[in-house]
């Protein structure tokens, strides 16, 4: 369990870097559809991080292949993209940014 702490802190560092990239976007010039897309992307990043951390200890049914980690990472990324907008984080952020534009 303690050996997972460095991996979780690396994930948190990556999330902070991605969040900094998101903060550089000038939302005053974005249309609603573009703003919705950006907030969905942000929610996707959060979901990907949650999935990466929560699925680290999954049991290997068939062992481990050389490309197993890459495949799992790609799988979690696609799940997070598909699920983005469903948790409400994107909606809350979208509403907040729209209020800030006024």
C-alpha positions in Angstrom: 0.0 0.0 0.0 2.8 2.4 0.9 4.6 1.7 -2.4 1.5 3.2 -4.2 2.0 6.6 -2.6 4.7 7.8 -5.0 2.5 6.7 -8.0 -0.5 8.6 -6.6 1.6 11.7 -6.0 2.9 11.5 -9.6 -0.7 11.3 -10.8 -1.6 14.4 -8.7 1.3 16.3 -10.1 0.2 15.5 -13.7 -3.4 16.6 -12.8 -2.0 19.9 -11.5 0.0 20.4 -14.7 -3.1 19.7 -16.8 -5.2 22.1 -14.6 -2.6 24.8 -15.2 -3.0 24.3 -18.9 -6.8 24.6 -18.5 -6.4 27.8 -16.5 -4.6 29.5 -19.4 -7.7 29.4 -21.6 -9.4 32.7 -22.1 -13.0 31.8 -21.5 -14.4 35.2 -22.4 -13.8 34.5 -26.1 -15.3 31.0 -26.2 -18.7 30.2 -27.4 -21.0 28.0 -25.3 -20.2 24.8 -27.4 -16.4 25.5 -27.2 -16.7 26.2 -23.5 -18.7 23.0 -22.9 -16.1 21.0 -24.8 -13.3 22.4 -22.7 -15.1 21.7 -19.4 -15.8 18.2 -20.6 -12.1 17.7 -21.4 -11.3 18.9 -17.9 -13.8 16.4 -16.4 -12.2 13.7 -18.5 -8.8 14.5 -17.1 -10.2 14.1 -13.5 -12.0 10.9 -14.4 -8.8 9.5 -16.0 -6.8 10.3 -12.9 -9.4 8.6 -10.7 -9.5 5.5 -12.9 -5.7 5.3 -13.0 -5.4 5.4 -9.2 -8.4 3.2 -8.5 -7.5 0.5 -11.0 -3.8 0.0 -10.0 -4.5 -3.0 -7.8 -6.8 -4.9 -10.3 -6.2 -8.6 -10.4 -4.5 -10.0 -13.5 -6.6 -12.8 -14.8 -4.3 -13.8 -17.6 -1.0 -12.5 -16.5 0.8 -9.5 -17.8 1.9 -8.8 -21.4 4.6 -6.3 -22.4 1.9 -3.8 -23.8 -0.6 -4.5 -21.0 0.0 -1.2 -19.2 -0.3 0.8 -22.4 -3.5 -0.9 -23.3 -5.0 -0.4 -19.9 -4.0 3.3 -19.9 -5.6 3.7 -23.4 -8.7 1.9 -22.2 -9.1 4.1 -19.1 -8.5 7.2 -21.2 -11.3 6.2 -23.6 -13.7 5.4 -20.7 -13.0 8.8 -19.2 -13.6 10.6 -22.5 -16.9 8.8 -23.0 -18.0 9.4 -19.4 -17.1 13.1 -19.3 -20.0 15.3 -18.6 -21.8 12.7 -16.6 -20.5 13.5 -13.1 -21.6 17.1 -13.0 -18.1 18.5 -12.6 -18.3 19.8 -16.2 -21.7 21.3 -15.7 -20.7 23.1 -12.5 -17.6 24.4 -14.1 -19.4 25.5 -17.2 -22.0 27.4 -15.1 -19.3 29.1 -13.0 -17.4 30.2 -16.1 -20.5 31.5 -17.8 -21.3 33.6 -14.7 -17.7 35.0 -14.7 -18.2 36.1 -18.3 -21.1 38.4 -17.4 
